[in-house]
Amino acid sequence: MTHSGKMSRWTWLMAMVALLAIFAVACSGDDDDDSSSAGFTDAGYKTAGLDKARVVTIDGDIPIGISSALTGEVAGLGIPIADSAEVGGEGITIKGKKIKWVREDDLCSPEGGPAAADRLVKAKVVAAIGPICSGGTRASLKIFDDAGITHISPSATAGDLTTPTRPEGPYVTFFRVPVLNADEAKAQAQFAYDTLKAKKAFVVFDTDDYGKDLAAEFQKSFKAEGGEIVGTPAGYEKKTTDFKSIIANIKAAKPDVIYQAGFYAEATPFLQQLRADADLKSIPYIGGDGIKNDELLSGAKDAAEGAYLALPGTTGSQFDTYKQKYAAKFKGNADSATFGAEAYDAATAILKALDKVAVEKGGKLEIDLKKLNEEIKKSSFEGASGKVEFQDNGNRAGAVVRLFKVVGGKYVQLEAGKK
């Protein structure tokens, strides 16, 4: 009996171990997929009122919103994005109706984003491009969703925008065209570790959602490569111009590479002050996509020389068409319009979907916002930024990251493995 009891307990124990092992494997599978793979839900469509027809009637031009930074510190990023979105509709009509672009200034901020979204909803837009920054986007998601207005951001890259903490899952009205921070940071970390042979990194970042998320992703990826983070401050606010204390910490930490996640407005004085220190002149500097802007070159001048910048995305088959239209309408150079191709493609996705779902009745157009949302989700076309398709949670499918170096006051794209 005693022996039999021991064997029973042993058998029971082994069964429990096996069961726990199966559970662990199942959980690890969930971790591999993680919440970023969670798609839109029926509850999400119901919350947005897109579980059934939601028809609007248009008498006149079709209003489409653009939420971008039109004033302030990052207008140099936001205005070309807005211009590029408009170019996407150049010469296009939907069932004989012209497009009426409604621009609103989101200031690239958590305060400006929802204010712009509210104005666009009140303007009765049928869809929108933007907001352009992660903080403003996060604060605007519910406003667009409550109105059933599908919006496509060309540049909001924080990973958790498509994994909000709510039982309904991702906001079904939100899509985005850019490559995410995690992909950009991974490419930069690999470049720093493998190509620059950096083993120790110091991370500097803007305290907004974009800067914090990109900095965190870089740290995670750099550590995964085998590198060490030797210092990172609490972060700096927008409009900061004095970086002396951060630079003193960098000097003491003796890093092999300096990484900055933020925007060109603050990167300009940071680089000027960094390179003014003789001991820090030659330490490689890597910056995120918010820093790669022509205003960095004109503002930082020689201090920007040798800087490495990333730009998520690639140039697709429609880039030359976009470039020609952009030059003709706004006299701009599409090559230097960061996220311009993505904005053009965001507009294209909306216009293609509109052309399929708009119904002409008695000289007016009827647009079912539910059907418009469904068509945008099914997007599949070759755009200015490459092939545009969306995953089940609104993120773009596929990820390409390009790296550039400032040489002779210009951005030069690097070949793989080259520095």
Secondary structure, 3 states (H helix, E strand, C coil): CHHHHHHHHHHHHHHHHHHHHHHHHHHHHHHHHCHHHCCCCHHHHHHCCCCCCCEEEECCCEEEEEEECCCCCCHHHHHHHHHHHHHCCCCCCECCECEEEEEEECCCCCCHHHHHHHHHHHCCCCEEECCCCHHHHHHHHHHHHHHCCEEEECCCCCHHHHCCCCCCCCCCCEEECCCCHHHHHHHHHHHHHHHCCCCEEEEEEECCHHHHHHHHHHHHHHHHHCCEEEECCCCECCCCCCCHHHHHHHHHHCCCEEEEECCHHHHHHHHHHHHCCHHHCCCCEEECCCCCCHHHHHHHHHHHCCCEEEEECCCCCCHHHHHHHHHHHHCCCHHHCCCHHHHHHHHHHHHHHHHHHCEEECCEEEEEHHHHHHHHHCCEEEECCEEEEECCCCCECCCCEEEEEEECCEEEECCCCCC
